[in-house]
Amino acid sequence: MISGAIILRLLHTSDWHLGVSMNDASCEAEQRRFLDWLIDTLDEREIDVLVVAGDIFHFRQPSNSAQRIYYDFLRRAAELPNLQKVIVVAGNHDSPSGLESPRSILETLDVDVVGTVSRSEDVAERCLIPLQGPSGQVELVVCAVPYVRPAQLGVSGLVGSPEQVRLAFEQAFGELYTELADVAYDRYGEVRLVATGHLTCAGDESPDEDDLRGRSPIHSVGTIDALSSSIFDERFDYVALGHIHRAFPVEKPRVWYSGTPVPTSKNETSKRYVIDVDLSASTPDCEFVEVPRWRDIHCVEGSQEQVLEEFSTLTTECDLAPYVFVHVRDEDFNYDEPIATVLRTLAAELDEPRPRIVDYRETDLRSATATGGPPAQLDELTPEEVFLRLYESENENRSPTEELLRAFRELLTDDEVDERPAQTSGEPSDSVKEPA
């Protein structure tokens, strides 16, 4: 990396989820290809600053393999001639201490990592990252805010209506970002400001229902959909958000989600992106850069005959074997050979790269009709929905009290992060500029 160049271009990405699998099917091969592609993209586009807005790893204790490809990427990024700085913040899936443990070594590679913040310490000292221009003056300050839990802002265990809780969260977050902007201006003058965040935020384009699915209280504030983009002080030129797996603008032209660059679930079959942010103008110019697809994901659903027909015609133009989720819905499963066995035999006869069945399930429509509808699959329910159904089954269909629900949501905030991938999907809006 070099120092002293005028800071003009920033690349925003998030939610790599290194180490994630679709059931037992690893996503490492396509994640390796993504990081190779990202190195080339940073070089070709002459990016000055790379911002990774959380969820670098999928598990708090990532595998050796996941850590190896992460640190190998940072080593290669340090060798790029134009890239001045890599800024990484922790997401809710990451271990803050794990990310920060090699901090002193990474700083020698111009990599800054922020794992956690607390109101009991000097937040500005941890979060403000100044970048200098050719004159030696600071031209850009990144306020690197990681995933923040309620207790770290002093707003855990709130009692009140959903609206009162939401306002308390928004006030706490707003005070945090305003404080960072104030300190940055006091220290460096009226420089360009960029912030990060790892949370659920709504604005010009509200999150889809799937975007909010399974979120903990800090992300969706209990029964409230999302925090308002008003939490970000107007002095921020750009806000790089993580946590939602779909790329879209929250508040044009300055608050954006980049989404996950590699699909991590069957719901993420749409195009994937990183965002190239040009900071040379008075307002940022944001461009979606499409990430290549190295593996197709197919969802095959219907009767046994329909599933067999569709599966037999599966094709791919990708390098890696397609992952296939199969759901057979039928009234008669009295085949001489189980349909799952037939599908696996068929897969072995298809051309390379042969599809791999990563999930298989059956629904007997006769049983569904008798019970008034198909039973919900466990992975179709949020943790809170599972809790509600279990509570009602054990308490004569009575609903839990609001106090008990709040206690459950607080426990979920701290315990959810290791086991559940986010279930989000979608495309960026038509108004967003895409590369030619």
N, C-alpha and C positions, 0 to 999 in steps of 0.2 A: 504494500500500500504506500501511497505518497501523501505528503502533507503540503498545504499551501495552495491547492487549487481552489478556484471559485466553486462554491457548493451550489449546484444547480439541479441535480437529479437524485431522487430518492426512490428506492424500490421497496414496496410494502408487500409482505407476505405473512402468513400465520398458519397455525393449526396443521403443522406437519404430521404430528402424531406418529413419530418414528417408533417402530416396534408394534404397531397395531396389526391385528389379524381379522379377517372375516371368518368368524368361527375359528377353525384350525388352519385356515389358509392365510399364509403370511403375505403381507403387502411390501415386504422389504425390497423385492426386485424392482418394482416401479418407483419406490421411494429413492433408491439409489440412482435410477435414471433421472428422476426429477432433480436431484441435487447436482448431477452432472450437467443437465440442461441449464440449471440456474447459474452455475459458474459461467457457462458460455454466454448466457443472457446478460449477466452483470458486465462482462467484458465487452460484448458487442454494443451494448447501449451506453457504455461509458458511465455507469452508475457511480455516484459519489458515496452514497450512504445506503446500506441495507438495513431495514427494520423488520424484525421477526416478532410479531405481536402475540406471543404466547402459544402454549401447547406444542412445544418442540417435541416432547415425548408423549407417548400414550399412557405410560405407567410411571408412577412415582419412583419406582426402582427399575429403570430401563435395562434391557438386556445388554450384555457386552457388545453384541453386534450393532444394536441401535446407537449406543454411545460411540462406537468406532466410526460409523458413517457420519455422525454429527461432527466429531472433532476433525475427521479428515476433510470435511467440507470447509470448516473454519480455517484449517491450514492452507487449503488451496485458495480460499478467498483472500487470505493475507498476501498472496503472491500476485494478485491482480494489480495492474499499474495504475488504474484510475480510482479504485475503491479506497476511500479514506477511513471508513468506519463501518463496523457491523455492530448493531445494537439488538440485544436479545432480552426479552422480558419473559418471566414465567407466566404460564397459564394455570388454570385450575387442575389440569392433569399433571403438571410438573412438580417436582420436589424443589422448593425454593433453595434450600441448602445444597441440594445436589447440583443444581445449575451454577450456584455461586462458588462452590468449593474450589474450582480452578481459576477463580477470578483474577488473581494476581498474574498468573501465567498468561491468560487470555488477553490481558491488557497489553502485553508486549506484542501481540498480534493485532492491536487496534480493535479488539473485540470487547465491548462493554456489556456486562450482564447484570440485570437487576431482578432478584428473585422475590423480594418481599419488601413491604414498607409498613411502618407503624406510626401512629400519631404520637407515640411516646418518644420518638427520636426525630432528628433533623431530616425530614423527608427530602428537602431540597438537596442535601448533601448526597443522598443515595440516588436521586432520580435525575438531576440536571446533568446533561452531557453536552458541553459546549464544543463546537467545531470551528476551527479558525480558517480564515481565507488567506490569500497570498500576502496580505499586508501584516499578518499576525493578529489581526483583529477577529474577534468572534463574530461569525456571520450567521450561524444557525445554532439554536439550542434545542435539543430533544429532551422533552420531559418524559422519561422512560418509566411509565407506571405499569406495574404488573397486575396480575389478578389480586384483588383486595377483598378480604373477608370482612363481614360486618364488624367483628370485634376490633379489627385494626383501625376502624374509623369511629369507634365508640358508639355504634348504633345497633348492637346486637340485643336480642330479647325485647324488642319494641312491642308495646301494647297499644292497640288502637285499630281504627278502620283501615282497610287496604289503602285508601287514599292518604291517610295520615302516615302510614308506614312508607309509602312511596315518596311522599314529600320529604320525610326525614332522610331517606336514602339519598335523594337528589340533592338536598342541602349539604349533606356530608361530602358527597362526591364533588359537588360544585365548589365547596370551600377548599378541597384538596387541590383541584386544578387551578383555581384562582390564586391560591398561595404560590404554587409553582410558577405561574406566569408573573406574579408580582416579584418574586425573588430573581427570576431570570432578567426582567427589565431593570431591576435595581442594580444587578451586577454587570450586565452587558449592554444596557441601553435597549433601544427599540429594534431588536434583532428579529429575524424570522424564527418563529416558534412552531415546533412539531410536538405532538403528544401521542402517547400510546394508551391503550386501554384493553382489558380483557373482560368483557361483560356484555349483557344484552341491552341494546340501545335502539330506540325508535325515533323516527323523524320524518323526512320527506317520503320515504318508502318503508312502511312498517314491515317488521319481520313476518314471514309466513307462519302458519300454524306449526309446521314441522320445525321451524327455526327455534320455537320456544318450547318444544317438546322435551320433557324431562329435566327442565332447568331447576336449579336450586334457588333458594330465596335471594341470594345475592345477584343472581342473573336475572330472574324474572320477578323478584321481590314478592314471593308468595303467589297470591292470586293476581298480581298485577303483571301485565304483559312485559313491560320493559321500562328502563329509565329514559328520560327525555334527553335529547342531544343538547339541551340548554345547560347541562352540567359542564360543558366544555367552554371555557372562557373565550370570548370573541377574539382575543388576541392570538389564538392558535391559528396558524395558517393551514395546517393539515393535522388530522387526527387519524392515526392508523389503528384500527380496531381488530381484535381477534375474538374468537369464541363461536360466532355464527359461521357455519360452514358454507355459506353462500356468498358470492361476491355481489355487493350492491352498495349504492350510496345511501347513507343515513341522512345526511344534510349536504347537499351540493353547495359549493364545490369542495368542501373541506373535511367532511367526516365520512369515512368509508370502511367497509369490511372487504377484505381480500378473499375470504373463504379458504377452504382447504385446497391445496394444489393437487393432491392425489386422493381419489375416493377412499373413504374409510368405512362405508356401509352401502347397502343396496339402494339407499335413497339418493345417493350422490352420483347419478349417472349423467348429469348435465355437464356442460363444459366447465373446466377449471381455469383459474386465472391467478396472476399476480398483478400488482398495480404499479405502473411507472408514473411517478409524480414529478412534473417539471415545476421547480420552484423559482424559475427565473422571472416570471411575470408577477404582477401584483396579486393575482389570484392563482392558485395552483391549477395546472392543466393535467388531468388524470386520464391515463390510458390503460384499459384492460389489455394485458398481454396473455394470450391463450396458452395454457400449458398443454403440451402434447399428451395424448392418451396412449399409454403403453399396454393397458389391459382393459378389455370390455367387461362390463358387468351386466348380466341378463337376469331378468325376473320372468320365469315361465310359470304360468298359472292357468288352470282350467281343468277339464275332465281328463281322464287317463288318455283318451284318444287325442285330445287337443295338445296335451303336454308332449306326448310322443312325437306328434307331427311337428310341433314347433321346435322341439329339441333336435330332431334329426336334420333340421335346416339351418341350425346355428352356424354362422360364419364370423370371421374376424379379420380385420386388416392390421391388428396390433401384433407386436412381437411376442407378447406373453399369452399364456393360455387363459381363455375367458373364465371368469367365476360365475357360476349359475346358481340362483336361488329357485328352488322348485316347490310349488304348492299345488298339490292335486286335490281338486274338489269334485267328488263324485258320489254316486249312490251305491255303487257295487264294487268292492275291492276283492272279489272272489276270483282273481286271476290264478292260473296255474303257477305262475312265477310272479313274485312281488314286483310292482311297478318300479320300485327303486333299483332292483337288480337289473331289470330290463334297460333302464336308462344308463346304468353304468356300463353294461355290455355294449350298448349303442355308442356311448362316448368313446370307448376303446377302438371303435371301428371308424370314427371320423378322422378327417385329415388333421395333421399337426398345424398349429398348436391345439391339442384336443381340449374341449371344455372340461372343467372340473366342477362337480356338484359340491358346493360348500354348505348348502342347507337344503334339507328335504323334509317336507311335512305333508300330512294327509288330513283332509276334513271329510268326514262321512256326512253327506248332506241329509241322509235320512235321520240321523241323530240330531242334526241342527234343526230340522223341521219339527221334530218332536219336542224340542226344548224352546222353540220360538225364535231361533236364530243361531248362527254359528258362534261357538265360544271364542272369546278373545284370546289370542295367543299372548304368552307372557311378554314377549319382546315388543308387542304392540301397546303395552301399558307403561305409563310412567311409574316410577317408584311410589309417588303419592297415590296414584290410582290403585296400585296393588295394596298399599296400606289401608286405604278406605274400604276396599272390598273385604279384606281380611277382618278389619275391625267390625264391619257390619255383620259379617257371617258369625262372629263370636259374640255379638251383642244385640241379637234379635232385631237386625236391620236398623239399629240406631246409628246416627252419624256421630263422629267424635266431636268434642268441644273445640272451639277456636283455640283455646289455650293448649290443648293436646296437639292440634295441628301445627301450631307455631313451634312447639317443642320438637316435633318430628322434622319440620323443615330446617331447623337449626342443626339437628343431628345430620341431616342429609347433606347440608352444605359442606361439612368436614369429611364425610365418609363416602361421597358419591364418586370421587374423581378417578379411582383406579380401575373401575370395572365397566363403565358404560360409555361407548362412543356417542358423540352427538349425532342426532338423526335429523339432518337438514339437507335440503336440496334446492334447486332452482337455478334460474338464469339471471344475469344482470339485465336491467331494464334496457329497452331499445334506445333510450336517450343517452346511454353511456357510450363514449367513443371507443371503438375497437380498432386494432391495427388493420391496415389495409392488407 
